[in-house]
Amino acid sequence: MGNHSSDIGELTHGVPQGSVLGPVLFSTFKNQIGSLPLKRKLFLFADDITVLYTDPNLDFIQNNIQSDCLGLTKFINSLKLTANALNTKLLVFSKSRRIPHFPFSIKFNGQDMECVSSIKFLGLFLDSSLTWENHVKHVIKKVRSITIVLSRLRSSLPKDRLTT
């Protein structure tokens, strides 16, 4: 920027973060991944990939998830990309308020996928029973902190700035 420039270096693969080429290449990646023959529905948003499986038979789900994880890993590796297995989570939804321990493990990119009871998905906190409890707690916490800031500003701002 200005009179300053970055050091010149050699890249063997990938693109520097923030480059103009990054979004173009990622769009190409997303278009290709959307055509993979997965067992279930694939959802893509920005740089997040979500796969949703539904079936009452847990063995069927386990086999499909593991098969798709192998396919996704193979595809991602073929593009010389790396999937962060630590950011890959498994969430089981159930009509029951009490979710039993997930009876199997899934490997993604050579590592066990973490089974969680709640996850943030597109700004919503989803839990395994779909109670919305975690999401409501999060919204209340945010509103509370905004209310505190507005309360402190009230005495220092003119009244016409505080009304809509």
C-alpha positions as YAML, in Angstrom:
chain: A
units: angstrom
residues:
- id: 1
  name: MET
  ca: [0.00, 0.00, 0.00]
- id: 2
  name: GLY
  ca: [1.29, 3.42, -0.81]
- id: 3
  name: ASN
  ca: [5.06, 3.20, -1.07]
- id: 4
  name: HIS
  ca: [5.19, -0.17, 0.71]
- id: 5
  name: SER
  ca: [5.06, -3.56, -0.95]
- id: 6
  name: SER
  ca: [5.19, -7.15, 0.21]
- id: 7
  name: ASP
  ca: [8.24, -9.32, -0.20]
- id: 8
  name: ILE
  ca: [8.28, -11.39, -3.38]
- id: 9
  name: GLY
  ca: [8.04, -15.12, -2.79]
- id: 10
  name: GLU
  ca: [7.30, -18.32, -4.67]
- id: 11
  name: LEU
  ca: [4.00, -20.16, -4.24]
- id: 12
  name: THR
  ca: [3.92, -23.81, -5.19]
- id: 13
  name: HIS
  ca: [0.11, -24.00, -4.90]
- id: 14
  name: GLY
  ca: [-2.80, -21.97, -3.55]
- id: 15
  name: VAL
  ca: [-3.27, -18.22, -3.56]
- id: 16
  name: PRO
  ca: [-2.38, -15.58, -0.98]
- id: 17
  name: GLN
  ca: [-5.21, -14.74, 1.40]
- id: 18
  name: GLY
  ca: [-7.02, -11.60, 0.28]
- id: 19
  name: SER
  ca: [-5.94, -11.89, -3.35]
- id: 20
  name: VAL
  ca: [-8.38, -11.10, -6.15]
- id: 21
  name: LEU
  ca: [-7.85, -14.58, -7.57]
- id: 22
  name: GLY
  ca: [-9.00, -16.33, -4.35]
- id: 23
  name: PRO
  ca: [-12.78, -15.81, -4.78]
- id: 24
  name: VAL
  ca: [-12.64, -16.87, -8.45]
- id: 25
  name: LEU
  ca: [-10.86, -20.11, -7.62]
- id: 26
  name: PHE
  ca: [-13.16, -20.77, -4.66]
- id: 27
  name: SER
  ca: [-16.23, -20.34, -6.93]
- id: 28
  name: THR
  ca: [-14.75, -22.94, -9.27]
- id: 29
  name: PHE
  ca: [-14.21, -25.26, -6.31]
- id: 30
  name: LYS
  ca: [-17.80, -24.76, -5.10]
- id: 31
  name: ASN
  ca: [-19.21, -25.49, -8.55]
- id: 32
  name: GLN
  ca: [-17.24, -28.73, -8.73]
- id: 33
  name: ILE
  ca: [-18.06, -29.91, -5.21]
- id: 34
  name: GLY
  ca: [-21.77, -29.36, -5.86]
- id: 35
  name: SER
  ca: [-21.66, -32.02, -8.56]
- id: 36
  name: LEU
  ca: [-20.08, -34.75, -6.39]
- id: 37
  name: PRO
  ca: [-22.20, -37.92, -6.11]
- id: 38
  name: LEU
  ca: [-22.93, -37.66, -2.38]
- id: 39
  name: LYS
  ca: [-25.49, -39.80, -0.57]
- id: 40
  name: ARG
  ca: [-27.39, -36.81, 0.81]
- id: 41
  name: LYS
  ca: [-28.12, -33.10, 0.36]
- id: 42
  name: LEU
  ca: [-25.19, -30.67, 0.24]
- id: 43
  name: PHE
  ca: [-25.57, -27.06, 1.39]
- id: 44
  name: LEU
  ca: [-22.92, -24.49, 0.45]
- id: 45
  name: PHE
  ca: [-22.71, -21.00, 1.92]
- id: 46
  name: ALA
  ca: [-19.63, -18.79, 1.60]
- id: 47
  name: ASP
  ca: [-16.80, -21.16, 2.57]
- id: 48
  name: ASP
  ca: [-18.95, -23.53, 4.67]
- id: 49
  name: ILE
  ca: [-20.08, -26.95, 3.51]
- id: 50
  name: THR
  ca: [-22.92, -28.72, 5.29]
- id: 51
  name: VAL
  ca: [-24.26, -32.18, 4.48]
- id: 52
  name: LEU
  ca: [-27.63, -33.25, 5.93]
- id: 53
  name: TYR
  ca: [-28.56, -36.91, 6.42]
- id: 54
  name: THR
  ca: [-31.95, -38.19, 7.52]
- id: 55
  name: ASP
  ca: [-32.85, -41.78, 8.28]
- id: 56
  name: PRO
  ca: [-34.11, -43.69, 11.31]
- id: 57
  name: ASN
  ca: [-31.43, -46.35, 10.72]
- id: 58
  name: LEU
  ca: [-28.17, -45.21, 12.39]
- id: 59
  name: ASP
  ca: [-26.09, -47.85, 10.57]
- id: 60
  name: PHE
  ca: [-27.34, -46.49, 7.25]
- id: 61
  name: ILE
  ca: [-26.45, -42.94, 8.32]
- id: 62
  name: GLN
  ca: [-22.99, -44.00, 9.55]
- id: 63
  name: ASN
  ca: [-22.17, -45.76, 6.28]
- id: 64
  name: ASN
  ca: [-23.38, -42.82, 4.17]
- id: 65
  name: ILE
  ca: [-21.56, -40.19, 6.24]
- id: 66
  name: GLN
  ca: [-18.31, -42.16, 6.20]
- id: 67
  name: SER
  ca: [-18.59, -42.81, 2.46]
- id: 68
  name: ASP
  ca: [-19.23, -39.12, 1.74]
- id: 69
  name: CYS
  ca: [-16.38, -38.03, 4.05]
- id: 70
  name: LEU
  ca: [-13.99, -40.26, 2.11]
- id: 71
  name: GLY
  ca: [-15.28, -38.84, -1.19]
- id: 72
  name: LEU
  ca: [-15.02, -35.24, 0.02]
- id: 73
  name: THR
  ca: [-11.50, -35.79, 1.39]
- id: 74
  name: LYS
  ca: [-10.39, -37.38, -1.89]
- id: 75
  name: PHE
  ca: [-11.90, -34.51, -3.91]
- id: 76
  name: ILE
  ca: [-10.41, -31.78, -1.69]
- id: 77
  name: ASN
  ca: [-6.97, -33.44, -1.73]
- id: 78
  name: SER
  ca: [-7.10, -33.82, -5.54]
- id: 79
  name: LEU
  ca: [-7.30, -30.01, -5.74]
- id: 80
  name: LYS
  ca: [-4.29, -29.71, -3.39]
- id: 81
  name: LEU
  ca: [-6.53, -28.12, -0.76]
- id: 82
  name: THR
  ca: [-6.70, -29.02, 2.92]
- id: 83
  name: ALA
  ca: [-9.90, -29.54, 4.87]
- id: 84
  name: ASN
  ca: [-9.68, -28.57, 8.51]
- id: 85
  name: ALA
  ca: [-10.90, -31.69, 10.30]
- id: 86
  name: LEU
  ca: [-10.93, -29.79, 13.62]
- id: 87
  name: ASN
  ca: [-13.67, -27.48, 12.25]
- id: 88
  name: THR
  ca: [-15.72, -30.43, 11.02]
- id: 89
  name: LYS
  ca: [-18.50, -31.36, 13.46]
- id: 90
  name: LEU
  ca: [-21.23, -33.95, 13.67]
- id: 91
  name: LEU
  ca: [-24.62, -32.99, 15.15]
- id: 92
  name: VAL
  ca: [-27.42, -35.53, 15.58]
- id: 93
  name: PHE
  ca: [-30.97, -34.21, 15.71]
- id: 94
  name: SER
  ca: [-33.67, -36.16, 17.49]
- id: 95
  name: LYS
  ca: [-37.30, -35.71, 18.47]
- id: 96
  name: SER
  ca: [-36.31, -36.85, 21.95]
- id: 97
  name: ARG
  ca: [-35.17, -34.19, 24.41]
- id: 98
  name: ARG
  ca: [-32.39, -36.52, 25.50]
- id: 99
  name: ILE
  ca: [-30.02, -37.59, 22.74]
- id: 100
  name: PRO
  ca: [-28.34, -40.95, 23.30]
- id: 101
  name: HIS
  ca: [-24.56, -41.16, 22.94]
- id: 102
  name: PHE
  ca: [-23.73, -41.38, 19.25]
- id: 103
  name: PRO
  ca: [-22.85, -45.08, 18.88]
- id: 104
  name: PHE
  ca: [-20.14, -44.75, 16.22]
- id: 105
  name: SER
  ca: [-17.27, -42.56, 15.12]
- id: 106
  name: ILE
  ca: [-16.78, -40.92, 11.76]
- id: 107
  name: LYS
  ca: [-13.36, -40.15, 10.32]
- id: 108
  name: PHE
  ca: [-12.80, -37.07, 8.18]
- id: 109
  name: ASN
  ca: [-9.41, -36.37, 6.66]
- id: 110
  name: GLY
  ca: [-7.93, -39.07, 8.91]
- id: 111
  name: GLN
  ca: [-9.27, -37.65, 12.19]
- id: 112
  name: ASP
  ca: [-12.30, -38.51, 14.31]
- id: 113
  name: MET
  ca: [-15.11, -36.03, 13.74]
- id: 114
  name: GLU
  ca: [-16.26, -34.38, 16.98]
- id: 115
  name: CYS
  ca: [-19.90, -35.08, 17.91]
- id: 116
  name: VAL
  ca: [-21.47, -31.92, 19.39]
- id: 117
  name: SER
  ca: [-24.83, -31.16, 21.00]
- id: 118
  name: SER
  ca: [-25.03, -27.60, 19.63]
- id: 119
  name: ILE
  ca: [-23.53, -25.71, 16.71]
- id: 120
  name: LYS
  ca: [-23.68, -22.25, 15.14]
- id: 121
  name: PHE
  ca: [-25.06, -22.51, 11.60]
- id: 122
  name: LEU
  ca: [-25.56, -19.38, 9.48]
- id: 123
  name: GLY
  ca: [-25.91, -17.26, 12.61]
- id: 124
  name: LEU
  ca: [-28.35, -19.61, 14.34]
- id: 125
  name: PHE
  ca: [-27.43, -21.81, 17.29]
- id: 126
  name: LEU
  ca: [-28.94, -25.23, 16.63]
- id: 127
  name: ASP
  ca: [-29.09, -27.93, 19.28]
- id: 128
  name: SER
  ca: [-29.72, -31.64, 18.95]
- id: 129
  name: SER
  ca: [-33.32, -31.37, 20.20]
- id: 130
  name: LEU
  ca: [-34.09, -28.18, 18.25]
- id: 131
  name: THR
  ca: [-35.19, -26.39, 21.41]
- id: 132
  name: TRP
  ca: [-33.59, -23.03, 20.35]
- id: 133
  name: GLU
  ca: [-32.45, -22.64, 23.98]
- id: 134
  name: ASN
  ca: [-28.83, -21.82, 23.06]
- id: 135
  name: HIS
  ca: [-29.91, -19.40, 20.35]
- id: 136
  name: VAL
  ca: [-32.30, -17.55, 22.66]
- id: 137
  name: LYS
  ca: [-29.57, -17.29, 25.34]
- id: 138
  name: HIS
  ca: [-27.18, -15.88, 22.73]
- id: 139
  name: VAL
  ca: [-29.70, -13.28, 21.51]
- id: 140
  name: ILE
  ca: [-30.53, -12.23, 25.09]
- id: 141
  name: LYS
  ca: [-26.82, -11.78, 25.85]
- id: 142
  name: LYS
  ca: [-26.33, -9.62, 22.74]
- id: 143
  name: VAL
  ca: [-29.41, -7.48, 23.43]
- id: 144
  name: ARG
  ca: [-28.36, -7.06, 27.07]
- id: 145
  name: SER
  ca: [-24.92, -5.74, 26.11]
- id: 146
  name: ILE
  ca: [-26.40, -3.36, 23.51]
- id: 147
  name: THR
  ca: [-28.92, -2.11, 26.08]
- id: 148
  name: ILE
  ca: [-26.09, -1.38, 28.55]
- id: 149
  name: VAL
  ca: [-24.22, 0.68, 25.94]
- id: 150
  name: LEU
  ca: [-27.35, 2.61, 25.00]
- id: 151
  name: SER
  ca: [-28.14, 3.23, 28.66]
- id: 152
  name: ARG
  ca: [-24.68, 4.73, 29.21]
- id: 153
  name: LEU
  ca: [-25.03, 6.90, 26.10]
- id: 154
  name: ARG
  ca: [-28.45, 8.19, 27.14]
- id: 155
  name: SER
  ca: [-27.06, 10.83, 29.51]
- id: 156
  name: SER
  ca: [-24.49, 12.14, 27.01]
- id: 157
  name: LEU
  ca: [-26.65, 12.39, 23.86]
- id: 158
  name: PRO
  ca: [-29.35, 14.95, 23.06]
- id: 159
  name: LYS
  ca: [-32.89, 13.57, 23.32]
- id: 160
  name: ASP
  ca: [-33.59, 14.13, 19.61]
- id: 161
  name: ARG
  ca: [-30.71, 11.69, 18.82]
- id: 162
  name: LEU
  ca: [-32.22, 8.99, 21.03]
- id: 163
  name: THR
  ca: [-35.66, 8.92, 19.41]
- id: 164
  name: THR
  ca: [-36.52, 7.52, 16.02]
...
